[in-house]
Amino acid sequence: MNKQLLEKIKQLKDMRNAVILAHNYQPGEIQDLADFCGDSLGLSIKAAETDAEVIVFCGVQFMAETAAILSPQKTVLLPDKFAGCPLADMITAEQLRQLKQEHPDALVVCYVNSSAEVKAESDYCCTSANAFEVVNSLPMDKQIIFVPDQHLGRFVIEKTGRELVLWPGYCTSHVVITEEDIKNTKAKYPDAVVMAHAECTEPVKELADEILSTSQMLRYTKASSAKRFIVSTEVGMICPLEKQNPKAEFIAASEKAICPNMKKITLEKVLWSLEDMQHEIVVPKEIAAKAKRALERMVEILPVR
Ligand code: SF4
């Protein structure tokens, strides 16, 4: 069945001149199917560089929006229109405008996990891989508003020593990983290196050997001589880590760390997406232009890693 499905997807993909992108948290079969796997911004940049006319983004809404902002001449499709991101939805553009009014001289840095409207209200965008460098590059006399992830924000405060105005947003899939999960897994596998994503809570990060973004986890494990790793992020990340390092063992810190929105994408939905050219993600021009400015400013500070 899957074989037929995959064949049909391939035919349609060629017919539409499409590229299929899959985030590191996607189900394994979607990652296997994709032309490119990676983190959200890396994928959007990759998409903008290809000459494909259609981008099928196997991820969530804000990722497809980012691809649409960076590739305005291409058609961006999200196979499930209900694949949203609770973290991105925790702040609206109106709430950010209100926060800016309360801190009129502050610069705004938004995590890429935010809506196009929130990006459009921000001065700089950042990823979990470069949030520290982006904040560090800003004038010391400037107050900084950081939205929407409070845990990434606290990590940046710790690394830069700067005070940030934080928004109380959080990733519903990362905060379920507890301190006990790390302690119990570490007790079972004492030789394992603990890698935690910055979206994890502070007690979890304190127990980690390395705090890394998904792309940094891939680079770190490739270069490491360790043979066992505890992975404190969304469970889908185990798939690209295993693929890249077949001789190493990767253990999820918690099997509960599943993003249900990421898992909404199925092979059937990818097929329907290409068949019916749905669900097209369109970002209004004015918002896209402002959001792009925040993304470009980030890239000017340092290349995306
Ligand atoms: Fe949003 Fe968290 Fe799911 Fe990523 S893992 S899409 S941040 S809810």
Residues whose N, C-alpha, C, O or C-beta is under 5 A from the ligand:
A	BS01	SF4	V60 G84 C85 P86 L87 N113 C171 T172 S173 E234 C259
